[in-house]
Amino acid sequence: MSKKIEIIPAILPKDFNELEERVELVRGSVKTVQVDVCDGQFVQNASWPYRKRDDAFEMLLKEEEGLPGWQDLNYEFDLMVNHPSGVVDEWVSAGAVRIIIHVESKGNIAEAVNKLQGRAEIGLALNVETPIESIEPYKGRIQFVQCMGIDDIGFQGQEFDAKAVDKIKTVKAAYPDLPISVDGGVSLDNAPSLIAAGADRLVIGSAIFDADNAFEAIQRFKKL
């Protein structure tokens, strides 16, 4: 890669056991993992802990247990939830280093952003069709932008929407100081065009975890 690109495996866990299993597949090969958090309302899918709130999540909140591999990994949580202001405190307590809020979600987005100031890095996610003007009210209060590469968020394994490439270029031109993550449909085939468009971080689910060897898949992305 001609510039330093961060590779972030995306985990969409149905339960805590799956989170543990997938973290073990990538531990030691990356610095950060993203956990997709789906409430079944903002997006149709529901994931852990909204699919089944278990003892593990309660122990995380009480700081009686750490996230899998926390000694070696940073965690970012992609909150595909409505009313994120009501849950961001929980995810900070759970161990978030970064939290991503979707600008299209219901509720007071500004309140969620304000609650996170100085507590975690804040990313604002935009769907493919969402105008980049949605970033402006949060300028100076967020640390990065996440451009979604698929239309139906909350599910992995979907085809990449090529319109996202122009979205990345537009965001980078308007906000050159904000790092850009790309999440959804990222593959070895389209990654070079995403990097050329201005992406700084590639958030990758299926192309890593559906591969025969997750560690080797990550290495292939790092060698682009």
Secondary structure per residue as TSV (DSSP state, phi and psi in degrees):
chain	resnum	aa	ss	phi	psi
A	1	M	-	360.0	139.2
A	2	S	-	-76.2	-21.3
A	3	K	S	-132.3	161.9
A	4	K	-	-71.9	113.6
A	5	I	-	-113.0	133.1
A	6	E	E	-89.7	129.4
A	7	I	E	-99.6	122.6
A	8	I	E	-124.3	108.9
A	9	P	E	-64.9	137.6
A	10	A	E	-106.1	125.5
A	11	I	E	-115.1	126.9
A	12	L	-	-114.6	82.2
A	13	P	-	-85.3	138.0
A	14	K	S	-80.6	-25.0
A	15	D	S	-154.6	175.7
A	16	F	H	-66.4	-33.4
A	17	N	H	-61.7	-40.8
A	18	E	H	-66.6	-37.1
A	19	L	H	-58.9	-46.4
A	20	E	H	-60.8	-44.2
A	21	E	H	-63.4	-43.3
A	22	R	H	-73.4	-35.5
A	23	V	H	-60.2	-40.5
A	24	E	H	-62.8	-29.4
A	25	L	H	-68.9	-25.6
A	26	V	H	-117.0	-6.7
A	27	R	B	-59.9	131.4
A	28	G	T	95.1	-12.2
A	29	S	T	-111.3	-12.3
A	30	V	B	-140.0	164.3
A	31	K	S	-94.4	-25.1
A	32	T	E	-138.1	141.9
A	33	V	E	-120.6	150.3
A	34	Q	E	-107.2	132.7
A	35	V	E	-107.0	122.2
A	36	D	E	-82.7	123.2
A	37	V	E	-113.7	112.9
A	38	C	E	-119.9	127.4
A	39	D	B	-91.9	-4.1
A	40	G	S	76.3	6.9
A	41	Q	S	-121.6	-57.9
A	42	F	S	-64.2	-38.3
A	43	V	S	-122.9	157.9
A	44	Q	S	-68.6	-33.0
A	45	N	-	-78.2	150.7
A	46	A	B	-122.5	133.0
A	47	S	-	-123.0	177.4
A	48	W	T	-61.2	138.2
A	49	P	T	-94.9	8.8
A	50	Y	T	-80.2	-25.3
A	51	R	S	-69.2	-42.2
A	52	K	S	-155.6	106.2
A	53	R	-	-75.3	119.7
A	54	D	-	-118.8	178.0
A	55	D	H	-63.0	-31.7
A	56	A	H	-60.2	-42.0
A	57	F	H	-66.6	-41.3
A	58	E	H	-62.4	-38.1
A	59	M	H	-68.1	-35.2
A	60	L	H	-62.3	-44.1
A	61	L	H	-64.6	-34.4
A	62	K	T	-85.4	0.2
A	63	E	T	59.1	31.0
A	64	E	S	-88.5	-14.5
A	65	E	S	-145.8	148.1
A	66	G	-	-101.0	163.4
A	67	L	-	-64.0	151.6
A	68	P	T	-54.8	128.1
A	69	G	T	67.7	21.4
A	70	W	T	-59.0	-23.6
A	71	Q	T	-67.2	-26.0
A	72	D	T	-113.5	-12.3
A	73	L	-	-128.7	147.8
A	74	N	E	-96.5	149.0
A	75	Y	E	-117.0	132.8
A	76	E	E	-117.7	141.0
A	77	F	E	-114.2	123.2
A	78	D	E	-93.0	100.7
A	79	L	E	-85.3	89.3
A	80	M	E	-87.5	69.8
A	81	V	-	-136.9	152.5
A	82	N	S	-81.1	152.3
A	83	H	S	53.6	56.0
A	84	P	G	-61.8	-24.5
A	85	S	G	-60.7	-23.8
A	86	G	G	-81.3	-11.6
A	87	V	T	-125.5	-8.4
A	88	V	H	-61.8	-33.4
A	89	D	H	-61.4	-39.0
A	90	E	H	-60.8	-42.1
A	91	W	H	-74.8	-27.3
A	92	V	H	-66.2	-44.6
A	93	S	H	-61.9	-32.7
A	94	A	H	-72.0	-16.3
A	95	G	T	119.5	19.8
A	96	A	-	-67.7	134.6
A	97	V	S	-95.0	-35.2
A	98	R	E	-130.1	146.2
A	99	I	E	-131.8	133.3
A	100	I	E	-110.3	128.9
A	101	I	E	-115.5	136.0
A	102	H	E	-91.1	123.0
A	103	V	T	-64.6	-21.8
A	104	E	T	-83.3	-8.9
A	105	S	S	-70.7	155.4
A	106	K	S	-73.1	151.7
A	107	G	S	110.9	-176.2
A	108	N	-	-90.2	95.1
A	109	I	H	-64.9	-40.1
A	110	A	H	-61.0	-38.3
A	111	E	H	-64.3	-41.4
A	112	A	H	-61.9	-44.4
A	113	V	H	-62.8	-42.9
A	114	N	H	-64.2	-38.6
A	115	K	H	-62.8	-27.3
A	116	L	H	-91.4	-6.7
A	117	Q	T	-56.2	124.6
A	118	G	T	76.6	2.1
A	119	R	T	-111.7	-28.4
A	120	A	S	-159.9	156.0
A	121	E	E	-67.3	139.7
A	122	I	E	-113.7	126.6
A	123	G	E	-113.4	142.1
A	124	L	E	-109.4	119.4
A	125	A	E	-94.3	139.8
A	126	L	E	-125.4	130.8
A	127	N	-	-67.9	166.2
A	128	V	T	-55.7	-41.8
A	129	E	T	-91.1	-2.1
A	130	T	S	-76.0	127.5
A	131	P	-	-64.6	145.5
A	132	I	G	-70.7	-12.6
A	133	E	G	-60.3	-18.1
A	134	S	G	-65.0	-18.0
A	135	I	G	-75.3	-33.9
A	136	E	G	-53.9	-43.6
A	137	P	G	-61.3	-17.8
A	138	Y	G	-109.8	5.3
A	139	K	T	-57.9	132.5
A	140	G	T	89.7	-11.8
A	141	R	T	-116.4	-9.2
A	142	I	-	-113.7	157.0
A	143	Q	S	-105.5	-15.7
A	144	F	E	-162.7	167.5
A	145	V	E	-118.2	139.4
A	146	Q	E	-112.8	114.4
A	147	C	E	-90.0	122.6
A	148	M	E	-78.7	139.7
A	149	G	-	-102.5	2.7
A	150	I	-	-132.1	160.7
A	151	D	S	-86.7	-40.2
A	152	D	S	-101.3	85.1
A	153	I	T	-74.9	160.2
A	154	G	T	98.1	-0.8
A	155	F	-	-133.0	145.3
A	156	Q	S	-101.0	162.8
A	157	G	S	86.4	16.9
A	158	Q	-	-93.0	161.0
A	159	E	-	-74.6	138.4
A	160	F	-	-67.8	139.2
A	161	D	-	-93.5	114.3
A	162	A	T	-61.6	-20.1
A	163	K	H	-63.9	-20.2
A	164	A	H	-65.0	-26.6
A	165	V	H	-63.1	-46.4
A	166	D	H	-66.1	-33.3
A	167	K	H	-61.9	-43.2
A	168	I	H	-61.5	-45.7
A	169	K	H	-59.3	-42.4
A	170	T	H	-66.8	-43.5
A	171	V	H	-64.1	-43.3
A	172	K	H	-63.9	-37.7
A	173	A	H	-68.5	-37.7
A	174	A	H	-81.1	-32.4
A	175	Y	-	-133.1	68.4
A	176	P	T	-62.7	-21.0
A	177	D	T	-89.0	-6.6
A	178	L	S	-94.9	120.2
A	179	P	-	-59.2	148.3
A	180	I	E	-117.9	124.7
A	181	S	E	-98.0	146.9
A	182	V	E	-120.3	128.3
A	183	D	E	-133.6	124.3
A	184	G	S	114.3	113.3
A	185	G	S	75.4	11.4
A	186	V	-	-71.4	131.8
A	187	S	-	-139.0	171.8
A	188	L	T	-63.7	-28.9
A	189	D	T	-71.9	-42.8
A	190	N	T	-96.2	-11.9
A	191	A	H	-55.8	-42.5
A	192	P	H	-59.1	-38.9
A	193	S	H	-70.7	-31.7
A	194	L	H	-68.7	-41.4
A	195	I	H	-65.3	-43.8
A	196	A	H	-62.9	-31.6
A	197	A	H	-74.5	-19.9
A	198	G	T	129.3	5.7
A	199	A	-	-66.4	138.9
A	200	D	S	-106.7	-23.3
A	201	R	E	-136.9	136.3
A	202	L	E	-111.9	117.5
A	203	V	E	-98.7	118.2
A	204	I	E	-129.7	125.8
A	205	G	S	-107.4	-82.1
A	206	S	H	-59.6	-39.5
A	207	A	H	-65.2	-18.4
A	208	I	H	-95.5	-53.5
A	209	F	H	-82.9	-15.7
A	210	D	T	-91.0	-5.5
A	211	A	S	-73.9	159.7
A	212	D	S	-63.4	-31.7
A	213	N	-	-140.1	111.0
A	214	A	H	-63.3	-40.7
A	215	F	H	-61.3	-45.6
A	216	E	H	-66.2	-35.0
A	217	A	H	-62.3	-41.5
A	218	I	H	-63.3	-42.0
A	219	Q	H	-61.8	-36.0
A	220	R	H	-65.0	-39.4
A	221	F	H	-66.3	-38.6
A	222	K	H	-66.6	-23.7
A	223	K	T	-89.8	-3.2
A	224	L	-	-59.3	360.0
